[in-house]
């Protein structure tokens, strides 16, 4: 045979004869390449940039490209180790029969070429075909209309092909290195590796428990959202390391404990499965830990992004209850200046509507005093200068008349009484002490739309004060406390405006456009856009000068937004993250399924000879199937249970991090997390049944 054709043909025959091992690997590789192309294609899609917040969506998809790229490299190297483990004996036989290491490398080269070509052609082909479906799905989540023109991005195709070609080249070099450093004897005996009964590593198991415990404790003791974001990744790393330690060392210990339990161990199906597993649990532990971590990633990603998408829509409606919302914020200024500015905005709106002969429907306005405070039980204290931190609470104070008007209520308060809303649901007191003065709590509110403030990611305590006198007293007390604190530390309040950002006054004005014609809506929208850009100079400053007050340039912000614009921005951010979460979850699921399949195949070939011996000594096929089910159930459902435990302990921290995105519905997160876990458990059980049959076909 021609030497040039011998190695390609030998490589092709190897793949054909081992298609049970190679085909799932190539299909999964194709699936990952397809996902990479689709995300990259959407990231470069010109239609994405045509709608509002398209840049934000492109950034999110860009992160997805990085995540899938990193996962692809790690996953392909990981699964390639399964292939090499299975192939080493065969390659060692080639070595004994006269093929040198250079010849074996040529075989591996052609195998890699066939796998790469198959995976790239199928993956990119499916990516091109399904990219339009991906775009339509994304735009559906974004509540946007997509064109039905089909396009192929040559640049994305080229980058995808180049990236994964490099990955396959690295896989080939890694395989050659493994073969090059192994002797023919080591290759031939590689399948027997791990047959020596491992010792239970108490130190490793203890380290795993400590690492897991540390990760769990961190997830429970954090109580403010900003700290949760920073500590989340530390907790994740600790849990990942702890999971690997516990599965590697704990799995061996578990098998030995089962062996000591005579009532369990000395049954036909349990005896054989435990005896078989105990010799290979060190290798099993790492694989099972990988399945657990991937499963946890899928559960966390789907639960959090689905909650953001579903809960975010309600948050937008709550924050922007009218078609148009004008918001003015004065940081650390004087109350008379604030009232003058608010009146100026009111007059501007009246003049604008009058010029257009338009009428605003459902007009609503309210004033809020926002304070960054320290809350201890039922006591709220001012934060001393320079002590601003992530563990503080935001207190919003609104007047009763504004609360009743904005919430459509008829509540009544006596002097010295307040209504309280706590977004954490923990406030239960009969009194509330604010800056040294005690108020009687006339009621605890279940909901409040005027709770929003300019501080994002902090727990919020909203207080309804009886009248303007109480509203002013609370604000004035904060001013005095801050001025006293700054004086003690020798800080010039006039020269240091940064600290004034710890308290502010917010005026919100909203109205609907239902009664306006399209021309009137366009004219009002244009006027609002102008207010957004030049409102301070043209509206606020003249009013302040006319009232004899000095204008302030650095401590007031003025913005005008339509609920439609905010909704579009929401869908771009939350919808994009949900879509990316779905794609990444599918990618991780592909990896999970392949690892489970390879573990079953590997275990099946390892156990094939043992079950053949058991048949010869009289064990029936029914008993063998029962033994197989016992072994697979014992091994493969441990990662699912551990993943559920990880999500349970991560729930508190997830809820805190979602609050940064204005998602505070903990019940919704709990229901979504439970639903995702149940769906994943059904999927996991289906994979278990399929892989169990593959295992049985091998040993049968």
N, C-alpha and C positions, 0 to 999 in steps of 0.2 A: 504494500500500500504506500502511496505517496506520503512522505513524511509531513508535507504541508497540510494534507487533508486528514491525516491520522488523528491529530489532537483535537481539531474541531469536531470530528465525528465522534470521538471518544467522549468529549464533553457533552455533546448532544445526547448520546446514549445514556450517560450518567443522569442527566436531568430527566429524560423520558422514563427511565426505570425507577427513579425516585420522585415521581411527580406528586406523591402524597405529601412529601416534605417541601418540594420546591414550588409547586403551584400555589399553595396558600401564601407563601412568602412573596411570590411575584405579584399575586393579586393584591395583597396588602400594600406592597410597595407602590403599585399602580394607584391604589386608592389615596395614599399619602401624596403622591405626585399630583393627582387630580385636585386634591384639596389645596395644595400649594398654588397651583395654577389659578384656580377659581378665585382665591383670596387676592392673589397678586393682580389678576385681571380686573377685579372690582376696584382695587386700589388705584389702578391706572385708568379706570373707565371715565371718559370725558363727561358722561351724563351725571356722574356723582358730583362733579364740581358745579353743576348748573343750578342746584338748589341751595337754600340757606344752610349754613353749617356744614357744607360739603367738605371743607378743610378738616373739621373735627372728625368726620367719618373716615376720611382718608388716613388720618393719623391712627385711628383705632384699627383699621385694616392693616396698616403698616406694622403695628404691634403684632397682629395675627401672623403676618408673614415671618417675622422674627421667631415667634413661638413655634410655629409649624416647622420652620427650618431647623431650629435647635432640636426639637423633638425628633425630627426625621433622622438626624445624624445619630442621636443616642439610641433610638429605637432600632435602626437598621444594623448598627454595630452589635446591639444586644441580641437581636434575633439571628444575626450571622453566626454568633457563638454557638447557637443551637445546631445550625447546619454543620459547622465545623466539627462539633462534638460527634455528630452522627457520621461524618464522612472520614474521620481520621483513620479508622480501621481499614476502610477501603483504600485510602491513599497510602497507608502503610503497606498494604498488600501489593500495590503498584510498585512501591520501592523495593520490596523483596523480590518481585518478578523481574527487576532489572531497570525500571524507570528511575532515572536520577531525580534529584530535587528540582533541577532546572526543567525537566520534562513534566513533572507534576505541576510546577508553576505554570507551564504552558496550558495544561489542562484547566487549571483554575482560571487562567486568563480567559479562555474561550467560554467557560461556564459563566464568568462574570459578564462577558460581552453579551451572551444570549439573554441572561437575566436582565441586564441593563436595557438592552434594546426592547425586549418585551415590555418591561415596566414603563419605560419612557414613552414608547409608542402608544400603549394602551392608556397610561395615565394622562398624557397630554391630549390624546384623542378624546377621552371621556371628559377631560377638563374643558376642551373647546366646545364639545357638544352640550355639556351641562352648565356652562358659564352663563348662558342666557337665562336658564331656569334659576340659577343662583341670583342673578341680577333682579329677576322678577320677584323672587322671594324676599330679597333685601328691600326693594322698593315697596313691597306690600307691607312689611313691618314698619317702614318709614312713612307709610301713608302717602306715598308719592306715586305719580304716574310714570311709567317707563315706556319708551318706544319699543316697537317690536322689530327693529332692525337688528340683524345678526352681524357680529363683527369678531374678527380674530386679531389679537394683539401679537404681532410678530416679535416685538421686543420682549414681551413677557414669555413667549414660547422659547426664545433663545436663552433668556436668563434661566428659566426653569431647566432646560436641557443642560446648560453648562453647570448649574449648581449640582444637580443630581449625578451628572457624569463625574464630577470631582468626588462626590460621595462614594460612588461605586469604585472609582480608582483607589481611594483610600481603603475600602473594604478588601479589594484584591491585595493590596500591599500588606494589610494586616493579616490576611489569611496566609500569604506566602511567608510572612515572618513566623507565624505559628508553626507552619510545616518545617521551615528552615531550622528552627531551634530544637526540633524533636527528632529523635532517632527512630528507625524503623520499628524497633521493639516498643518504644513508647507509643507510637502511633497504633500499633496492633493491639496494645493492651489498654488503650484509652477508654474503651467502653466499660472496662472493669473498674475504672477510677471511682472512688467514692464508696466501694463495697465494704470497706472496713468500718465497723460500727463506730460512729463518732461519740465522743464524750460530751456530756452535757456541760457546756461552758457557763458556769455560774456567774463569772465576772461579766461576760458579755450579756447574759440575761439580765443581770442587775443593772448594767449600764442602760439597757433598753428600757427597763421599767422607769429608771430615773429620768431618762430623756423624754419618754412619753409623758411622765408625770409633770415634768417641767413645762412642756408644751401645753398640756391641759390646764395647768395652774395659771400660766400667763393668759390663756384665752378666757379665764374666768375672773381674774382680778382686775383686768382693765375695764374701766367704767366710762372713759370718755373717747369719743370717736377719733380724734386726732391722734391720740396715743395708739389706738387700735390699728390704724393704718401702718404706723411704724413698727409695731411689735408683731403684726400678723406674720410677716415673712420670717422673723426669728422663730416664732412658734411653729411655722410650717417646717422649717429646717430641722428643728428638734423632733417633731413628730415623724418626719421621714427617717431620720437616723434611728430613732427609737423603734420604728416599725421594722426596719431591717434587722436590728439587733434582736428584737423579740421573736421575729419569725425564724431567724437562723438558729438562735440558741433555744428559744422557747419551743419550737416545733420538735426538737430532739427530746427535750424534757417532757413534752406532752406525750410523745410516743412511749417513753419509758414509764410514765405514770400509768398509761393505759395498760402496759404490759404487766405492771404490778397489781392491777385490779383483776383478780382472777375471775370474778363473775363476768367481766366484760371480755377479757383477753382469751379465755379458753372456750370460745365459740368459733365454729369453723370459719365463718366469714371474717370475724374480727381478728382471729389468730393469724391468718395468712396476710391480711392487709397490713396489720400493725408490724408484723415481722418483716414484711417487704419494705414498708416505708421507712422504718427506723434506720436502715443502712444508707438512705439517700436523702435524708431530711436536710442536711446542710445545704445541698444543692437546691432542694425543693424550697427551702426557706427563702432564699434570695428571689426566686421566681414568684413565689406567693406574695412576698412583700411588694414586688413590682406591680403585681395585679392589684393589690390593695391600694397602693399609691395612685395608680391610674384610675381606679374606681372612685377613689375619694376626689380626685381632680374633676372627674365628670360630674359627680354629685354636687360638689361645691359650685362649679362653674354654671351648670344649668340652673340650680336653685337661685343663685344670686342674680344672674342676668335676667332670668324670667321674672323674678320679683321686682327688679328695677324697671323692666318694661311694663309689667302689669300694674305695679303700684305707682310708677312714675306718672302715668296718665292722670290718676286721681290727684296726685300731688300738684300737677300743673293746674288742674281745674280749681283746686283749693287755693293756690297761690294767686291765680289770675281769674277771678270769678266773673270779670267783665270783659267785653270785647277789647276795650282800650284801657290801659293802666298807666297813670303818671305817678312817678315816685320821686320824692325829694328827700334827701338825707342831709342833715346838718350835724357834723361831728363836733361835739364839745362846745357848741356855741351858746348864745344867750337865748332864753325862751322868747322874749319879745322879737328878736331878729327872726326866729323861726316862724312865729305867727304872722309877721309881716310878709315873709316869703311865701307862706302857704296862701295867704289872702291874694297875693299877686298871681299865683298860679290859678286860683279860682276865677279872678277877673279876666285873666288871659283866655281861659276856656269859654267863659260867657261871651266875650267879644268875638272869639273865633267862630263859635256856633251861630252867633247873631249875624256875622258877615256872610255865612253860608246858608242862612235861613233854615238851619237844621236844629233839631232838638235831641238832647241826650236822654236816653231811657235808662231807668234803673241806676240813676246817679248815686254814687256812694263815696264817702270820704271819711278818713279817720286818721288820728294822730297817735303815734306810739313813741314812748320813751324807752330806749333800749340800753341796757346796762350789762356790762360784764361784771359778775358778782361772785362772791363765795357763798355757797349755800350749805348750811349745816343743819339738817333736820328742818325745823320750821323757822329758822333764822337766816336772814339774808344780810350780808355785810359787804361794804364797799371794799374793793381790792386796793391796797396801798400802791402808790406809784412804783412802777417797775416790777410788780409781782404778777403781771398778766401771764397766764399760762393755760395749758390744754385741759387742766382739770376743773376749770371754772364753769359757771352756769350763766346762760343768757337770761336775763329777766326783762320781759316786755311789759310795760304799763300802758293801758289804754283807758280813756275816760268812758264812763257808763253810757253817755249819750252817743258816742261813736260806736261803742259795742252794740247797743240796741239797733242803731241804724244799719250797721254793716251786717249784723247777724239776723236782722229781722226779729228781734226779741223785745220783750217789754219788762225786763228785769228792773228791780228797784233796790236801792241801797241807802242805808242811813249813814250819816257821817261816822267815820271810823270803821266801816265795813268794806270788804273786798270780795270779789269773786276770783277763784284761782283755777287755772288750767295748767297741768303738768304733763308734758308730752311723754314722760317716762312712766306715768301712772302711779308713782310712788308716794305722792303727797296725800296725807290723810288727816292733817291737823285741824283743830278748831280755831287756831290763831296763826298769824303770820307776822313776824317781826321784820320790818324793812328799815334798815339804816337806824336802828335803835328805837323805832316806834312800833308798838304792837297794834295790829289790826284784827278785828273779828272776821273770820271766814264765813261769809253768808252762804256759800255754796261752792262745790267743786265741779267744774264744767267737764263734760265728756268730750267736747270738741270745740274748736275755736279757729275760724279762718284767718283772723287777724294776728296769728301767732308768729308769722314769718318775720325775720329780721335780716340785717345785713351780715350777721355772723353765721357761718355755715359749719355744721358738724358738731355743734354743742347741744347739750340738753337744754330745754327751754322751759322756763317758768313764766307763765303769762298771768298778769294781775289786772283786774278791772277795778279802777278807782272810782269813787262816788262822783267826783266833780273835778273841775279845773283847779280848784284850790288844792286838793290832794295830789293831783297830777303835778302841779307846780312845786308843791312842798317836797315831793320825792326827788324831783329833778334838782331843785335847789340844794337839798341835803347832799346829793351826790357831788355837786359842784364844790360845796364847802369842804367835804371830806377829801376830795382830790386836791384842792388847793392847799389844804393843811398838810397833806402827805408830801406834796412837792416842796412846800416851804421847809419842812423838816429835813429834806434831803438836799436842800440848796439848789433846787431846779427852778429856773425862770419859766413860768407857765406861758408867758408871751412868746418866748423863744423856742419852746418845745411843744409843738402841736401833735407829736406822735402819740403821746399818752392820752390825748383827748379822744382818740379812736376807741377807747374802752367804754365810752357812752355816747349816745347820739339821740337825735330826735328825727322821726321819720313821718312824713306826710304822704298819704296815698290817696289818689283820686281815680275813680274808675267809672266807666259808663258803657252802655251797649249802643250799637249802631243800627238796631233793627228798623227804626222808622226812617232811616236816611235812604236817599236814592244813591245809585252807584256814583254819580258825579259828586254828590255831597260827601260820600265816604272817601273818595279819592282826595278831595280838597282838604278834609279834616286830617286824613293820613299825612298829607304833605305838610300841613301845619304842625302836626305832632313830630314829624321827622325834623323839622326846622327847630322846634323846641328842644328836641334831644341834642342838637348840635350847638345852638346858639341861645338857648333859653336863659342861661344865667345872665349873659351880657344884655339881652334885650328885655327880659322880664323881671328878674330878681334884683339886679343892681339898681335900675332906676327906682324901683319901689323902696329899696333901702335908703337911697339918697333922699328921696322925697320925704321919708319919715324921720330924717335927721340922723340916721345910723350909718356907720362906716361899712362899706361893702367888705365881704370876706371872700377871698378867692380860692383858698386851698382846702377849706373844710366843708364845702357844700357840693353835693352832686345832684344832678337832675337828669332823669331818664324818662322816656315814653316808649312803651312797648305795646304791641297788639298781642292778644292771646294766641292768635294764629301764628305769629312769628315765634313766640315762645314754644308753642306746641311743635312747630317744625324743628326748632333747635333740640327739643326734647327727643323727638323721634330720631334725629340724626345721632344723638349721643347714646340714648338708652336702647333704641332699636338696633343701632349698629353694634352695640356691645352684646345684645341678645343674639343677633345673627352670628356674630363671631363666636359667641359661646356655643351655639349649636354646631358650627363647623368644627371648632376645636374639640368638642365632645365626640363628634363622629370620628375624628382623627384618633383620639385617645381610645375610643371603643375598638377601632380597628386593631390598635396595638394590643389591647386587652384580650381580644378574641384570639389573635395569633399566638400570644404567649400561652394562653390556656390550651390552645390546640397543640402547640409544640410540646408542652409539658405532658399532655396525654399521649402524644405519639412517642416521645422519648421514654416515658414510663412504660408504655405498651411494649416497645421493643426490648426494654430491659427486663420485663417480666415474662416475655414470651416463652423463654426456656423453662422458667419456673413452673408456669401453669401447664406446660406440656408434661413435665414430670408429675405434677399433681394428677393429671388425667390418667397417667399410666398406673398410678397407685390407687385409682378408683374414684376420684372426685368427679361429680357430675357437672354438666354444663350449667344447670340451675344453681348449684352451689358456687360455681365460678362466677356467674353473673352477680350473685348476691355478695360475693367477696369484692368484686370490682366496685359495686355500688357503695359498699361500706368504705372502701379505700378512697374513692373519689369524693364522696360526701364529707369524709373526715378532713380531706386536704383542701378541697376547692371552695367550700363554703366559709372557711375561716377568713379569707380576705374580705368577703362581702360583709360579714358581721363586724370585722375590724373597721372597715370603711364607714359603716353606719355609726360606729362608736366615735370615729374621728369627726364626722359631720355633727354629731350630737354635741360634742365638746366645743366645736368651732362655731356653733349657732350663735352664742352670745356675741362673739367678736364680729361675725358676719352682720348681725343686726346693727351693731355700732357703726361699722364701716358703711353700710347702706344709708344710715342716717346722714352721712356727709352728702349724699346725693338726694337729700330730702325725702327718703323713703323710710318712714317711721312705723309702718304697719307690721308689727311683729307677728301678729296672727297670720297675715298673708304669707310671710316668709316661712312660718312653721308649716302651713298647709301645703305650700309649694314644695318645700323640702321633703315632706312626707310623701307627697304624690310622686316626686322625682325618684325617691328611693324605692317606692313600690314598683314603679315602671322599670327601673333599672334592675330590681331583684327578679322581675319576670324575665327580662332579657338575659340576665345572668344565668337563671335556671335553664333557659332554652339552650344557651351555649354549653352549659354543663351536660345537658342531655345529649347534645350533638357530639361533643368531644368524648363523652363516655362511650357512645356507640363506636367511635373511631378506635378507642382503646380496646374495646371488646373484640372488634374485628381483627385486630392485630394478635391478641393473645388467644383468640378462639382457634 
